[in-house]
Amino acid sequence: MLQWLQDGLRHSPEILIFLSLAIGYWIGQIHLGKFQLGGVAGSLLVAVLLSLLGVPIDNGVKSILFALFIYAVGFESGPQFFKSLGRSSIREIILAAFMALSGLATVLVMAKLFHLDKGLAAGLAAGGLTQSAIIGTAGDALSRLGLAPAELQKLQSNVAIGYAVTYIFGSLGAIIVCVNLLPRFMGRDIRDDALKAEAARLKGALVLGPGESTATPEIVGRLYRIGSAAAGTTLAAQEATYPGITFERLKRSGKLLDTAPSTALAAGDIVLVVGRRDAVVPAAAALGDEIESEPGMELVMDTLDVVVRNPEFTGKPLSDLARANDTLRHGIYVLAIHRLGEPVALNGQTVLQSGDVVTSYGADSDLRRVAARVGGVMAVSNKTDWVFHGFGLVLGLLIGLLVLRVGGIPLTLGAGGGALLSGLLFGWLRTRHQSVGNMPTAAVQLLKDLGLAGFVAAVGLQSGLQAIDTVRSSGLSLFMIGVVVTLVPLVLSMLFGRYVLRYDNTAVFAGALSGARSANPAFGGVLDKAGNSVPTVPFAITYALANVFLTLLGPLVVAFA
């Protein structure tokens, strides 16, 4: 029966990946007090257990899943990342360097205390710090020592053994520290601080999630039966008296009339008034009695995203534009303005720039009139532009193939670093050219969730059996040394970041800490807890640096262990 199962799974190993996800996410939902393992860590543990079946997983599957995850992360955060570069990134640079140095010191101390050879020490660094590139740099450094072939083979095999034993907890330990321990240490929740940081970045602009709406909408429509106080006044006079309202329908004696500005109101007229709540409320008393409904007075309103391209509408405050274009703006209400993917605080002094996306509300005919004058309509689609993103992924993976040798040490971003860099660039390009590169929010989330959890499951299925076998044969000592190598640099960096670098936002700190350790599964857990993209920018900076700093540890461990 077992043999039949193994034979079947060898033909369809993807079954084990999805089984790891299903059971792992189910286990990850279980709360033990305030501790929750999470879907990513749960998938990793389940995959390690399923690795006992001995079914091989192709490296290509792992690479594709991780490339999709990290590219989607970069694409989502590209605009914020490029805005954040500069002096504000110094903390992230220092944190990444401190993490690498503390990791090196921990590995060397443990190698000295437990009399580990250069191969095992390098393997501990690679697995405990989850930087697989150390295997390559350490192996290359060992080959340059002039050792006998048998001794060299033994040390290089020990690199693989040390890596296999420590890698699983290297991933899990980073998740525990960044997702669970750090919030307790900071005394604040990742989600709360992520919302706080997002609110500060948006400068008070309100952002609603899918399906959300305010209980008191800003734009309202009301039906009134005109009373004697308003009778005899023109529509233009009423709109001038109460800026922020427009008359969209007028019915007199059962007939619809034209709502031209010069049209005079008569007692008993029924009007449909649309406007901002703060303008409609004071106008209500002057207009007459509000009525519930009236046949023929229905009007469908819509929202439209318009890209600003006409120079006539750039470089000027909204208040000046409204006064200069009174006819154009009639019946149009600006709900939001986005610049480089981020909301802009909306008030009369807000200055439009070329490329801004203005979300407008009004009747379809009015919206099309404004779009033709101001710029163009930003097409809304639930389809992903795979021409744009396909080339983005290709570029990222090609960047990952580049190798720079410094003093004989090969430095490379790898597929993950290349895909991240490309995602950041293509995310920024999308905000500059809104007509290309569409990827719906739900599609981005799917790539992140499936990519990361699938990658972690593939790692567990690949390395779990070897790690379990090694622990069985050599005891738990090597595994426990790996636990120390994983936890000590993280804890030291956590203390250093809090008390020396003065990180005070848990979400930002968690993103930076996971990136400094090149801990992709931990970052996935942080991102899930945050519920927004706040941790991504510090992660992107420290992750790029960690790929360089931690890779350099291979020859350093070989030299000093």
NORGI-V186697 format. One record per pair of residues at least 6 apart in sequence whose C-alpha atoms are under 6 Angstrom apart, sorted by the first residue. I is the first residue (numbers start at 1). J is the second residue. Records with the same first field share a line. If there is no record, write none. Layout:
I=J, J
This chain:
10=55
17=457
20=43, 46, 47
21=43
24=39, 42, 43, 46
25=39, 42
27=42
28=37, 38, 39, 42
40=453
43=457
44=456, 457, 460
47=457, 460, 461
48=460, 461, 464
51=461, 464, 465
52=465
62=455, 458
65=451, 455
66=451, 452, 455
67=416, 419
68=447, 451
69=447, 448, 451, 452
70=420
71=419, 420, 423
72=444
74=420, 423, 424
75=423, 424, 427
78=424, 427, 428
79=340, 428
81=537
92=542
96=516, 542, 546
99=489, 493
100=550
102=489
103=489
106=485
108=561
111=121
118=558, 561
119=155, 156, 158, 159
120=158, 159, 162
122=159, 557
123=159, 160, 162, 163
124=162, 163
126=132, 134, 163
127=163, 166, 167
128=166, 167, 170, 482, 485, 486
129=170, 486
130=167, 170
133=551
134=551, 554
137=554
138=554, 555
139=156
141=555
164=467
165=467, 479
166=479, 482
170=486
174=522
175=522
178=510
179=526
183=189
190=506, 507, 530
191=529, 530
193=505, 506, 507
194=507, 530, 534
205=345
218=276, 277
219=275, 276, 277
220=274, 275, 277
221=273, 274
222=272, 273
223=271, 272, 290, 291
224=270, 271, 288, 289, 290, 291
225=268, 269, 270, 288, 289
226=267, 268, 269, 287, 288
227=267, 288
228=267
230=287
231=265, 266, 267
232=264, 265, 266
233=264, 265
234=262, 263, 264, 265
235=261, 263
236=261
239=245
244=275, 276, 279
245=274, 275
246=273, 274, 331
247=272, 273
248=272
249=271, 272
250=256, 257, 270, 271
251=257, 269, 270
252=269
301=362, 363
302=361, 362
303=360, 361
304=359, 360
305=358, 359, 378
306=357, 358, 371, 376, 377, 378
307=355, 356, 357, 375, 376
308=354, 355, 356, 374, 375
309=354, 375
310=374, 375
314=352, 353
315=351, 352
316=351
317=349, 350, 351
318=348, 350
319=348
331=362
332=361, 362
333=360, 361
334=359, 360
335=359, 360
336=359
337=343, 344, 357, 358
338=344, 356, 357
339=356
340=431
341=431
382=440
384=438, 439
385=437, 438
388=437
392=422
396=418, 419, 422
397=415, 418, 419
399=418
400=413, 414, 415, 418
403=411, 412
404=410, 411
405=411
430=437
497=503
507=535
508=535
511=535, 538, 539
512=538, 539, 542
514=522, 523
515=539, 542, 543
516=542, 543, 546
518=543, 546
